[in-house]
Amino acid sequence: MRVVVTGGAGFLGSHLCESLLLDFHEICVIDDMFRGKQRNLETCKSSAAEMGIPFHVVMKDASNPESFEIALRRLGGGVDVVYHLAAINGTRWFHERPDLVVKINHNTLTAALDFATSQGARFVFTSSPEAWGEQSEMPLKETSSSIFSPSNMHQRHSYGASKYIGELLVHHAIQTHSMDGRIVRPFNSYGPRLPGDNHGQVVSMLLEKCLRNEPMEIHGKGGQSRCFTWVEDVVRGIKLAGDLDSGIDGSNLTGEAFNLGSTIETSILELVDMCVEVSGSEIEPIFVASNPGDAIRRLPDITASEQALGWNAEVSLKDGIERTWAWMKNQSI
């Protein structure tokens, strides 16, 4: 198949591209490298060359329709699937630049949707459990309501609200243009190449502190829990959402949303202990103020993913952290 991956040089996107190449798909990445890194695609480029598979990179803004026209030409004038991952993620961005988060996440999605619709391509939208906002009833289901606190209280939900609106727009395209759209919601994916800087995500941020022998900051009391999911497990689910014409149970996948997450909750304090154990660090964490709007729990209901995609998370958190730590140590040499 001929595939476009927006945000393909990012953490999830680059892993997705590597997996797609194993199935001999011709790929064109669209990424302006704001969050993505060219080095994330080195394995893709070398693998594609060895396998004789075309692999293209368009280093342009995915909110610009011209970027998709270039991708279309690179793919020989046709595209079968669009995987839309381009977005601004990272909690600090939500608070510091909510305007940028909303603008980029909305504009890249509308450009990608318009392109997929014009080409009759299948569309896989990477949403987020942040789309549920501060919902406290667990597990999170497709029927769970989204709850957002007043915008004057904090800017946290700039990201979650953009993903919620994104899901609305996908359904609108399905209803008005008969587009074959599917939605996936990865739950706290982690692994090699996950950003560990101040604008990164928690697993790599903690391991980066262990690597540098610096104190790890814990927001609040550290009792908030998440379901951390190994990147290759998440990518397998995203691919299934794009590859399958219908569910393995015979269901219609168009318009369906799939939670891709481990069902094992881990508190931040437990995560810290695991990172310390794996790394051999002796650094004591320090406690700082909670992030406004931070959800206390996030537990996915993966029934739909199990039944329609045949998907579940397979790699344990301990195993995944050990693999991530080994990769980080190797990168620091």
TIMAR-611719 format. One line per 10 residues: number of its first residue (from 1); their letters; for each residue x, y, z of C-alpha. Coordinates in steps of 0.1 Angstrom, whole numbers, plus 5000, padded with zeros to 4 digits. Example, Ala and Ser with C-alpha at 12.3 -4.5 7.8 and 13.67 -1.06 7.14 Angstrom:
2
1) as) 5123/4955/5078; 5137/4989/5071;
END
This chain:
333
1) mrvvvtggag) 5000/5000/5000; 5010/5036/4996; 5009/5054/5029; 5012/5089/5042; 5023/5094/5079; 5020/5129/5093; 5043/5135/5122; 5063/5105/5110; 5096/5117/5124; 5082/5119/5159;
11) flgshlcesl) 5083/5092/5186; 5052/5072/5177; 5054/5081/5140; 5090/5068/5135; 5082/5035/5152; 5050/5032/5130; 5071/5038/5099; 5096/5011/5108; 5067/4987/5113; 5050/4996/5081;
21) lldfheicvi) 5082/4991/5061; 5083/4955/5074; 5051/4950/5055; 5066/4965/5024; 5044/4996/5023; 5056/5026/5004; 5057/5055/5028; 5058/5093/5026; 5064/5111/5059; 5053/5147/5063;
31) ddmfrgkqrn) 5070/5164/5093; 5084/5199/5098; 5107/5186/5125; 5092/5209/5152; 5089/5179/5176; 5102/5152/5152; 5139/5145/5146; 5156/5135/5113; 5177/5110/5132; 5145/5091/5142;
41) letckssaae) 5141/5081/5106; 5177/5068/5101; 5166/5032/5106; 5137/5037/5082; 5159/5051/5055; 5185/5024/5057; 5159/4996/5059; 5140/5009/5030; 5172/5011/5009; 5182/4975/5018;
51) mgipfhvvmk) 5147/4963/5010; 5143/4983/4978; 5112/5000/4991; 5105/5037/4983; 5106/5059/5015; 5100/5096/5012; 5103/5125/5036; 5086/5158/5030; 5100/5183/5055; 5071/5207/5055;
61) dasnpesfei) 5042/5218/5077; 5014/5192/5077; 4989/5220/5080; 4998/5232/5045; 4979/5215/5017; 5009/5218/4995; 5028/5193/5017; 5002/5167/5008; 5004/5175/4971; 5041/5169/4973;
71) alrrlgggvd) 5036/5136/4991; 5010/5125/4965; 5035/5131/4937; 5062/5112/4956; 5039/5083/4959; 5031/5083/4922; 4998/5100/4923; 4978/5078/4947; 4975/5070/4984; 4957/5042/5002;
81) vvyhlaaing) 4960/5051/5039; 4967/5083/5058; 4980/5079/5094; 4976/5113/5111; 4999/5117/5141; 5012/5152/5137; 5004/5172/5168; 5020/5191/5197; 5022/5170/5228; 5039/5174/5262;
91) trwfherpdl) 5023/5188/5293; 5044/5220/5295; 5033/5229/5260; 4997/5227/5270; 5002/5253/5297; 5028/5275/5281; 5015/5277/5245; 4978/5266/5244; 4973/5288/5213; 5000/5269/5194;
101) vvkinhntlt) 4987/5235/5206; 4952/5242/5194; 4962/5258/5162; 4987/5231/5151; 4965/5202/5162; 4934/5216/5145; 4950/5228/5113; 4971/5197/5106; 4941/5175/5111; 4918/5195/5088;
111) aaldfatsqg) 4945/5195/5061; 4950/5157/5065; 4913/5150/5064; 4908/5171/5033; 4936/5153/5016; 4923/5118/5026; 4888/5127/5015; 4900/5139/4981; 4920/5107/4975; 4894/5083/4989;
121) arfvftsspe) 4920/5071/5013; 4914/5054/5046; 4922/5077/5076; 4935/5067/5110; 4934/5096/5135; 4957/5093/5166; 4936/5108/5193; 4944/5106/5231; 4928/5098/5264; 4933/5135/5271;
131) awgeqsempl) 4901/5139/5250; 4882/5127/5281; 4896/5156/5301; 4890/5151/5338; 4866/5122/5336; 4870/5102/5369; 4848/5072/5362; 4870/5043/5351; 4876/5024/5329; 4874/5049/5301;
141) ketsssifsp) 4850/5036/5274; 4839/5049/5240; 4806/5060/5257; 4824/5079/5285; 4817/5116/5286; 4844/5142/5283; 4847/5167/5312; 4867/5199/5310; 4871/5224/5338; 4865/5262/5330;
151) snmhqrhsyg) 4892/5275/5307; 4901/5304/5331; 4913/5279/5357; 4942/5265/5336; 4953/5258/5300; 4959/5220/5304; 4930/5210/5282; 4942/5229/5251; 4955/5195/5240; 4926/5173/5251;
161) askyigellv) 4900/5196/5237; 4919/5197/5204; 4918/5159/5203; 4881/5159/5212; 4873/5183/5184; 4895/5162/5161; 4873/5132/5168; 4843/5153/5159; 4858/5163/5126; 4867/5128/5117;
171) hhaiqthsmd) 4831/5117/5123; 4819/5147/5103; 4840/5136/5073; 4827/5101/5077; 4791/5113/5077; 4794/5139/5049; 4820/5124/5026; 4817/5086/5033; 4853/5086/5044; 4867/5054/5060;
181) grivrpfnsy) 4879/5069/5092; 4891/5052/5123; 4903/5066/5157; 4930/5052/5180; 4937/5065/5215; 4972/5054/5228; 4975/5054/5266; 5009/5067/5278; 5031/5051/5252; 5068/5050/5260;
191) gprlpgdnhg) 5100/5035/5247; 5131/5045/5227; 5130/5080/5212; 5103/5093/5236; 5114/5129/5245; 5128/5132/5280; 5134/5169/5281; 5113/5194/5300; 5087/5192/5273; 5087/5155/5272;
201) qvvsmllekc) 5068/5126/5288; 5071/5111/5322; 5089/5078/5316; 5117/5092/5296; 5119/5123/5318; 5124/5101/5349; 5150/5079/5332; 5168/5109/5318; 5171/5122/5354; 5185/5088/5364;
211) lrnepmeihg) 5210/5090/5335; 5222/5125/5345; 5221/5117/5383; 5197/5146/5389; 5167/5147/5413; 5134/5135/5398; 5105/5159/5403; 5072/5144/5414; 5041/5165/5409; 5017/5164/5439;
221) kggqsrcftw) 5020/5133/5461; 5027/5109/5432; 4995/5089/5437; 4981/5096/5402; 4981/5065/5381; 4985/5058/5344; 4985/5027/5322; 5019/5028/5305; 5020/5010/5272; 5051/4998/5253;
231) vedvvrgikl) 5055/5016/5220; 5056/4985/5198; 5023/4973/5213; 5007/5007/5205; 5021/5007/5170; 5007/4972/5164; 4972/4986/5173; 4976/5016/5151; 4986/4994/5122; 4957/4971/5127;
241) agdldsgidg) 4933/5000/5126; 4947/5010/5092; 4953/4975/5077; 4920/4957/5085; 4891/4962/5061; 4868/4949/5087; 4871/4937/5123; 4882/4902/5130; 4848/4897/5145; 4832/4909/5112;
251) snltgeafnl) 4824/4944/5125; 4825/4976/5105; 4856/4996/5116; 4846/5029/5100; 4839/5055/5127; 4850/5032/5155; 4875/5043/5182; 4900/5020/5198; 4917/5024/5232; 4953/5011/5230;
261) gstietsile) 4966/5008/5265; 4977/4984/5292; 4951/4977/5317; 4976/4976/5346; 4975/5009/5366; 5009/5022/5379; 5012/5052/5402; 5039/5078/5395; 5056/5068/5428; 5056/5032/5416;
271) lvdmcvevsg) 5070/5043/5383; 5098/5062/5401; 5107/5032/5421; 5109/5011/5390; 5131/5036/5372; 5154/5038/5402; 5156/5000/5404; 5163/4995/5367; 5188/5023/5365; 5205/5016/5398;
281) seiepifvas) 5201/5052/5407; 5203/5064/5443; 5187/5098/5437; 5158/5107/5460; 5128/5123/5442; 5116/5158/5452; 5080/5168/5453; 5066/5199/5436; 5032/5214/5430; 5006/5194/5410;
291) npgdairrlp) 4999/5202/5374; 4965/5220/5372; 4939/5197/5356; 4960/5166/5359; 4938/5135/5359; 4941/5113/5390; 4935/5080/5370; 4935/5068/5335; 4924/5032/5329; 4912/5021/5294;
301) ditaseqalg) 4885/4997/5285; 4900/4978/5256; 4871/4955/5249; 4866/4970/5214; 4903/4966/5206; 4903/4930/5217; 4872/4920/5198; 4876/4940/5166; 4914/4942/5163; 4925/4912/5182;
311) wnaevslkdg) 4947/4936/5202; 4960/4938/5237; 4992/4950/5254; 5018/4923/5257; 5050/4939/5271; 5052/4945/5309; 5062/4979/5322; 5093/4965/5339; 5104/4948/5307; 5097/4980/5287;
321) iertwawmkn) 5116/5002/5311; 5146/4979/5310; 5146/4981/5272; 5142/5018/5272; 5170/5022/5298; 5193/5000/5277; 5186/5022/5246; 5192/5054/5265; 5225/5042/5280; 5236/5031/5245;
331) qsi) 5227/5066/5231; 5248/5083/5258; 5280/5065/5249;
END
